[in-house]
Amino acid sequence: MITSKQDPWVYKLLGEQNFQSQRGFLPWWYKLTSPPDLDHPTLKQRDLARRSKILSALALFLGLTLIMVAYIALVGPNRQIINTVYVMYVTLTLCLVLNRFGHIHSAGTLLVVGLVGGMYFTLIMTALHGGLTPNDKDILYLPFFGELVAAALLPTTAIFVVAIFNTSFSLFILNYAPHTPAFSAMLATGGSSITFRIVEIHFFVALVCWIMATWTQISIKQANRAAELARLEHDLNAAAQEKIQEKEQLERSINEIVRVHMEVANGHLEARVPLTGGNVLVQIAGPLNTLLGRYQQARKEAQERAVLAQVLSHLVQQYPHLSEAINTSLRESRLSHQGGASSIHTSHS
C-alpha cells in the first residue's frame, strides 16, 4: 500500500494540472469556442480535445489573415479574391459553432472544404470573368493549405483524399478553364513545368504531413498513456491516504469506546463517548451513551429505593403496629399494578 502523502513525481511532471492555464487570451478563446474540458477523459476524448483546440486556434488566426486577403482583393487587380473572404468567414462561423458543440470532425471537414473551396471558387469566378491570367496560376499552388489543415484536424487518411482532389481539380482548371491569350501562350511553353509543380507540391506535402501526423499520433498516444498512468497512480495514492485516514479515525473511535467501558467498569458512571471530533462510530456511540445514562438513572433509583427500604424497616422496628398497614398497602399496590412485591418482615427484639 502506498503510504506517502506526497503526489508521485510522475504525476507532478505529467499531470493535467500542469497544462491547464487559466490566464491569457487563448484560454478565454478556447473556453468560448471549444467544448468544456472533462475531468477524467479517455484517450479518444483527449485526442478530440486536442483537435478541438487546434481548430479554434486555426479559425482565429485564419480569420485575422482574411483581413489582409480582403485588403489585397480591394487594392489588387483580381477583385474575385473577395469571394474567398466571404465564403471563409461564413465557413469559420459554422466551424466554431460545430466545434463548440463537440462535432470536431464535422467542423474540421467543413473548414477544409471551405478553405479549398474558397480558392477554387476564386479561380472559377476569375475564369468566367475574362479568363485566367498568368498571375492567377499562383493560386493553383495554394490549395495545399487544405492538406495541412486536414493533417491537423482529421484522420491521416483524409490527407491523401484532399491531396488527390486538389491535384485533379487543379489540373482540370489548368487545362480546361477559360484562359487569357497570355496564359494560353505560357501554357504552350511552360505547361508541363506548371503541371509538375502542382503534382509535386500536393504529393510532397501530403507525404510529409502523413508521416508527421502518424508519428505525432504515436507520440501523443504514448504521452496520453503516461499521463493516464500518472493520474491513476495519483488516484491510487489519494485512495490509499483516504483509507489510512479512515483507519486512524476508526481506531480512535474504538479507543474512545474502550476507554468509556473501562471507566464505567471502574465505577465512573458519568463517562460518555464523545460524538464529535471525527468519531466514525456515532451509530454505536450514541446508543451506548443512552444505555449508560439509563443504567446510571436506574442505579440511582435503586439506591434511593434501598435507602427508603432501610428507613421503612427502621420505622417498623420502632412502631410494630405499622407492619400490618404497610403489608396491606403493598398487597393493594401489587394487585393494582399486577406486579409482585415482597412484604416487609420485621423481627421483634
C-alpha positions in Angstrom: 0.0 0.0 0.0 1.2 3.5 -0.8 1.7 5.4 2.4 3.5 8.5 1.1 1.5 11.7 1.5 3.3 13.3 -1.5 2.0 13.0 -5.1 4.1 10.7 -7.3 6.8 12.7 -9.2 5.4 11.3 -12.5 2.0 13.0 -11.7 3.8 16.2 -10.8 5.6 16.1 -14.2 2.9 14.8 -16.5 -0.3 15.6 -14.6 -3.0 17.6 -16.4 -2.8 20.3 -13.8 0.5 21.5 -15.5 -1.3 22.2 -18.8 -4.5 23.9 -17.6 -3.7 27.6 -18.0 -6.4 29.9 -16.9 -5.0 33.2 -18.0 -4.4 34.9 -21.3 -6.5 35.4 -24.5 -6.2 31.8 -25.9 -7.7 30.1 -22.8 -10.6 32.5 -23.0 -11.0 31.8 -26.7 -10.8 28.1 -26.2 -13.5 28.3 -23.5 -15.7 30.3 -25.9 -15.3 28.1 -29.0 -14.3 24.6 -27.7 -16.2 22.0 -25.7 -15.6 22.1 -21.9 -12.7 20.0 -20.6 -13.6 16.7 -18.9 -12.2 15.8 -15.5 -11.0 12.3 -16.5 -11.1 12.0 -20.3 -10.3 8.8 -22.2 -7.5 8.6 -24.8 -10.0 9.3 -27.6 -11.5 12.2 -25.7 -8.0 13.6 -25.2 -7.3 13.4 -28.9 -10.6 15.1 -29.8 -10.0 17.9 -27.2 -6.6 18.5 -28.7 -8.0 18.7 -32.3 -10.8 21.0 -31.0 -8.3 23.5 -29.6 -6.2 23.3 -32.7 -9.3 24.1 -34.8 -10.2 27.1 -32.5 -6.7 28.5 -32.9 -6.6 27.9 -36.7 -10.0 29.6 -37.1 -8.8 32.6 -35.0 -5.6 33.2 -37.0 -7.2 32.4 -40.3 -9.9 35.0 -39.6 -7.2 37.5 -38.9 -5.3 36.5 -42.1 -8.5 37.0 -44.2 -8.4 40.7 -43.2 -5.2 41.0 -45.2 -6.6 38.9 -48.0 -9.6 41.3 -48.2 -7.2 44.3 -48.4 -5.3 42.7 -51.3 -8.6 41.9 -53.1 -9.7 45.6 -52.8 -6.4 47.1 -54.0 -5.1 44.4 -56.3 -6.0 43.5 -59.9 -8.0 40.4 -59.1 -11.2 41.5 -57.3 -12.6 38.0 -57.4 -10.5 37.1 -54.4 -13.0 38.9 -52.2 -15.4 36.0 -52.8 -12.9 33.8 -50.9 -13.2 36.1 -47.9 -17.0 36.0 -47.9 -17.0 32.2 -48.1 -14.3 31.7 -45.5 -15.9 34.0 -42.8 -19.2 32.1 -43.1 -17.4 28.8 -43.0 -15.3 29.8 -39.9 -18.5 30.8 -38.1 -20.2 27.5 -38.8 -17.0 25.6 -37.9 -16.7 27.3 -34.5 -20.4 26.5 -33.7 -19.9 22.9 -34.6 -16.7 22.8 -32.6 -18.3 24.3 -29.6 -20.9 21.5 -29.5 -18.3 18.8 -29.9 -18.6 17.9 -33.6 -14.9 18.1 -34.2 -14.6 16.0 -37.3 -17.6 17.7 -39.0 -16.1 21.1 -38.2 -12.6 20.1 -39.5 -14.1 18.7 -42.7 -16.1 21.9 -43.2 -13.0 24.0 -42.6 -11.0 22.0 -45.2 -13.8 22.2 -47.7 -14.3 26.0 -47.1 -10.6 26.7 -47.3 -10.0 24.7 -50.5 -13.4 25.5 -52.0 -12.8 29.3 -51.5 -9.6 29.1 -53.5 -11.2 27.1 -56.3 -14.3 29.4 -56.3 -12.0 32.3 -56.8 -10.3 30.6 -59.8 -13.7 29.6 -61.3 -15.1 33.2 -61.0 -11.9 34.6 -62.4 -12.0 32.2 -65.3 -15.7 33.1 -66.0 -14.9 36.8 -65.9 -12.3 37.2 -68.6 -10.3 34.0 -68.2 -7.3 33.1 -66.1 -4.2 35.2 -66.3 -0.5 34.3 -65.8 -0.8 35.9 -62.3 -3.7 33.5 -61.4 -1.6 30.4 -61.8 0.0 31.0 -58.4 -3.4 30.4 -56.8 -3.2 26.8 -58.1 -0.3 26.2 -55.7 -2.2 27.4 -52.6 -4.8 24.7 -52.0 -2.1 22.6 -50.3 -3.2 24.5 -47.2 -6.2 22.2 -47.1 -3.8 19.2 -46.7 -2.1 20.9 -43.8 -5.4 21.6 -42.1 -6.6 18.0 -42.8 -3.4 16.7 -41.2 -4.1 18.8 -38.0 -7.8 18.1 -37.6 -8.8 14.9 -39.4 -7.6 11.3 -39.6 -4.5 10.7 -41.6 -6.3 9.1 -44.5 -8.1 12.4 -45.1 -4.7 13.9 -46.1 -4.5 11.8 -49.3 -8.2 12.4 -50.1 -7.6 16.1 -50.0 -4.4 15.8 -52.0 -5.9 13.7 -54.8 -8.8 16.2 -55.1 -6.5 19.2 -55.1 -4.3 17.7 -57.8 -7.2 16.6 -60.0 -9.2 19.8 -59.8 -6.1 22.0 -60.2 -5.1 20.1 -63.4 -8.7 20.3 -64.6 -8.8 24.1 -64.2 -5.3 24.5 -65.6 -6.2 22.7 -68.8 -9.9 23.3 -69.3 -10.9 26.6 -67.7 -11.1 29.7 -69.9 -7.7 31.4 -70.3 -6.5 34.7 -71.5 -4.2 34.7 -74.6 -1.2 35.4 -72.4 -1.9 32.5 -70.1 -2.5 30.2 -73.2 0.9 31.3 -74.6 2.5 30.5 -71.2 0.9 27.0 -71.2 2.3 26.3 -74.6 5.8 26.7 -73.4 5.6 26.0 -69.6 2.5 23.9 -69.2 4.5 20.8 -68.3 6.5 22.7 -65.7 3.4 24.1 -64.0 1.8 20.6 -64.1 4.8 19.1 -62.5 4.9 21.7 -59.7 1.2 21.2 -58.9 1.7 17.4 -58.6 4.9 17.8 -56.7 3.5 20.2 -54.2 0.5 18.2 -53.3 2.3 14.8 -53.4 5.2 16.0 -51.3 3.1 18.0 -48.8 0.7 15.1 -48.4 3.5 12.6 -47.8 5.3 14.8 -45.3 2.0 15.6 -43.5 1.1 11.9 -43.3 4.5 11.0 -41.9 4.4 13.8 -39.3 0.7 13.1 -38.4 1.4 9.4 -38.0 4.4 9.9 -35.7 2.6 12.7 -33.8 -0.3 10.4 -33.1 2.1 7.7 -31.9 3.8 10.2 -29.6 0.5 11.6 -28.4 -0.8 8.1 -27.5 2.4 7.4 -25.6 2.2 10.7 -23.8 -1.5 10.1 -23.0 -0.8 6.7 -21.6 2.0 8.1 -19.5 -0.3 10.9 -18.3 -3.1 8.4 -17.6 -0.8 6.1 -15.6 0.4 9.1 -13.7 -3.2 10.1 -12.9 -4.1 6.5 -11.9 -1.1 6.4 -9.6 -2.1 9.7 -8.1 -5.7 8.5 -7.6 -4.4 5.3 -6.0 -2.2 7.3 -3.7 -5.1 9.5 -2.8 -7.3 6.5 -2.2 -4.7 4.9 0.0 -4.3 8.0 2.0 -8.1 8.2 2.5 -8.1 4.6 3.6 -5.3 5.3 6.1 -7.2 8.3 7.5 -10.4 6.2 7.8 -8.5 3.5 9.6 -7.0 6.1 12.0 -10.4 7.6 12.7 -11.8 4.1 13.3 -9.0 3.2 15.7 -9.6 6.5 17.6 -13.3 5.8 17.8 -12.8 2.3 19.1 -10.3 3.5 21.7 -12.8 6.1 22.9 -15.4 3.3 23.3 -13.0 1.0 25.1 -11.9 3.9 27.4 -15.5 4.5 28.4 -16.1 0.8 29.1 -13.1 0.8 31.4 -14.2 3.9 33.2 -17.7 2.5 33.7 -16.2 -0.8 34.9 -14.2 1.2 37.5 -17.4 2.9 38.8 -17.3 6.2 36.8 -20.8 6.1 35.5 -20.7 9.7 34.2 -18.3 8.6 31.4 -19.6 9.1 27.9 -18.3 8.6 24.4 -17.7 11.9 22.5 -19.9 12.2 19.5 -17.8 15.0 17.9 -14.2 15.3 16.8 -14.4 12.9 13.8 -16.0 9.9 15.6 -16.9 7.5 12.8 -18.8 5.1 15.2 -21.6 7.6 16.1 -24.2 4.9 15.3 -22.7 2.8 18.1 -21.6 5.5 20.4 -25.0 7.3 20.5 -27.0 4.2 21.7 -24.2 3.3 24.1 -24.3 6.7 25.8 -28.1 6.4 26.0 -27.7 3.0 27.6 -25.2 4.3 30.1 -27.5 7.2 31.0 -30.4 4.8 31.6 -28.2 2.5 33.6 -26.9 5.4 35.7 -30.5 6.6 36.4 -31.7 3.0 37.2 -28.8 2.6 39.7 -29.6 5.9 41.3 -33.2 4.9 41.7 -32.3 1.5 43.1 -30.0 3.2 45.7 -32.9 5.5 46.6 -35.2 2.5 47.0 -32.7 0.7 49.2 -32.4 3.8 51.5 -36.2 4.0 51.6 -36.5 0.3 52.5 -34.0 0.8 55.3 -36.0 3.7 56.6 -39.2 1.7 56.5 -37.6 -1.2 58.1 -36.3 1.1 60.9 -39.8 2.6 61.4 -41.5 -0.8 61.6 -39.0 -1.9 64.2 -39.8 1.3 66.2 -43.6 1.1 65.6 -44.6 -2.6 65.1 -48.3 -1.7 64.6 -47.3 -0.1 61.2 -46.3 -3.5 59.8 -49.9 -4.6 59.1 -50.7 -1.3 57.4 -47.6 -1.5 55.3 -48.3 -5.1 54.2 -51.9 -4.2 53.4 -50.7 -1.2 51.3 -48.2 -3.4 49.4 -50.8 -6.0 48.6 -53.2 -3.4 47.3 -50.3 -1.9 45.2 -49.4 -5.4 43.9 -53.0 -6.0 42.8 -53.4 -2.6 41.1 -50.1 -3.0 39.1 -50.4 -6.8 38.7 -46.8 -7.0 39.9 -45.0 -8.7 42.6 -43.9 -7.1 45.8 -42.3 -8.5 48.9 -43.7 -7.9 52.3 -41.6 -6.3 54.9 -40.8 -8.7 57.6 -39.7 -7.4 60.9 -38.2 -9.0 63.9 -39.0 -8.0 67.4 -36.3 -7.6 69.8 
